[in-house]
Amino acid sequence: MTSLLQRRVSELGPWFHNLRLRDQVEEVQTAPLHPLGDFPANFWQFFKQAVPDDLHGLSVLDIGCNAGFYSFEMKRRGASRVLGVDHDPAYLTQARFAAEQLGLDVEFVRGDVYDIDRLVGTESFDFVVFMGVLYHLRHPLYALEKVARLVRGRLLFQTMERGSWDITDFADDLPFDERDVFFDERFPRMYFIEHRYAGDKTNWWIPNPACTRALLRTCNLSVLDHPCQEVYVCEPTPITGAT
Ligand SMILES: C[S@@+](CC[C@H](N)C(=O)[O-])C[C@H]1O[C@@H](n2cnc3c(N)ncnc32)[C@H](O)[C@@H]1O
């Protein structure tokens, strides 16, 4: 017989986050047949050590929070305030339901990353999570600039990446007739997805790793840690002596 919890989880689906929810009777997984496996718990294993164990007293903003997996992990580490933002009301309904089931005090608010500054006002955050969103944006640099301005402490960032994994330095400026460099796969590149990638028409821009780092630098973010492919822990680059 289908339990009440199982029925509610099905009604709220489909889920992108496989969360483990439980009532008095049983544990229910929200996306047990996820094509990526036990996602994102299986991915989190590769970089959770890059997030401090103890977030007591710290504020967290999770942009593109989906059903709240990372918001919940941050709350479990003791963060005093966790705010999850997503533009999709269906995911927010899942997130609020999961928070209630898990007994975790996380606030979920509907909002768009392009308007994130207006949504949070003058607040900045000790920890900002911006995972799995950049490549879904038509205007990624515009959004990343806004996100970067909200980071008081650290940014946990992930983007899909494709192309060469090699990184090298290039001159800050190049002559107009330099063309060969654009054939070098290590040069920062963003692949533009006109139609679909992996069947998903919301995939727009996929950087190579050199481009990810260049985008982060351009938004005044320094990479502190790169615990696994596609994941970066960053902090605001200190502004050095004005000239
Ligand atoms: C691939 S999922 C990533 C979810 C989660 N952050 C993770 O890493 O597992 C992308 C999420 O970003 C949200 N999203 C996409 N574009 C957005 C936008 N412009 N503003 C806010 N959320 C957005 C989607 O609704 C979705 O929940």
The ligand as a Tripos MOL2 file, in Angstrom:
@<TRIPOS>MOLECULE
LIG
   27    29     1     0     0
SMALL
NO_CHARGES

@<TRIPOS>ATOM
      1 C1         20.7160   21.8450  -12.6010 C.3       1 LIG1
      2 S1         19.6770   22.4940  -11.3380 S.3       1 LIG1
      3 C2         20.8820   22.6590  -10.0140 C.3       1 LIG1
      4 C3         20.2480   22.5410   -8.6720 C.3       1 LIG1
      5 C4         21.2140   22.5830   -7.4970 C.3       1 LIG1
      6 N1         21.8030   23.8800   -7.3150 N.3       1 LIG1
      7 C5         22.2680   21.5330   -7.6850 C.2       1 LIG1
      8 O1         23.4310   21.8750   -7.9500 O.co2     1 LIG1
      9 O2         21.9340   20.3520   -7.5530 O.co2     1 LIG1
     10 C6         19.4580   24.2100  -11.7830 C.3       1 LIG1
     11 C7         18.5400   24.9500  -10.8650 C.3       1 LIG1
     12 O3         18.6730   26.3340  -11.1310 O.3       1 LIG1
     13 C8         17.3890   26.9030  -11.2180 C.3       1 LIG1
     14 N2         17.5150   28.0820  -12.0890 N.ar      1 LIG1
     15 C9         17.7830   28.0900  -13.4210 C.ar      1 LIG1
     16 N3         17.8040   29.3480  -13.8790 N.ar      1 LIG1
     17 C10        17.5650   30.1530  -12.8190 C.ar      1 LIG1
     18 C11        17.4550   31.5570  -12.6620 C.ar      1 LIG1
     19 N4         17.5860   32.3850  -13.7150 N.pl3     1 LIG1
     20 N5         17.2080   32.0590  -11.4390 N.ar      1 LIG1
     21 C12        17.0450   31.2190  -10.3750 C.ar      1 LIG1
     22 N6         17.1020   29.8780  -10.4630 N.ar      1 LIG1
     23 C13        17.3770   29.3500  -11.6720 C.ar      1 LIG1
     24 C14        16.5060   25.8070  -11.7750 C.3       1 LIG1
     25 O4         15.1410   26.0260  -11.5120 O.3       1 LIG1
     26 C15        17.0820   24.5960  -11.0630 C.3       1 LIG1
     27 O5         16.4750   24.3730   -9.8260 O.3       1 LIG1
@<TRIPOS>BOND
     1     1     2 1
     2     2     3 1
     3     2    10 1
     4     3     4 1
     5     4     5 1
     6     5     6 1
     7     5     7 1
     8     7     8 2
     9     7     9 1
    10    10    11 1
    11    11    12 1
    12    11    26 1
    13    12    13 1
    14    13    14 1
    15    13    24 1
    16    14    15 ar
    17    14    23 ar
    18    15    16 ar
    19    16    17 ar
    20    17    18 ar
    21    17    23 ar
    22    18    19 1
    23    18    20 ar
    24    20    21 ar
    25    21    22 ar
    26    22    23 ar
    27    24    25 1
    28    24    26 1
    29    26    27 1
@<TRIPOS>SUBSTRUCTURE
     1 LIG1         1 GROUP 0 **** ****
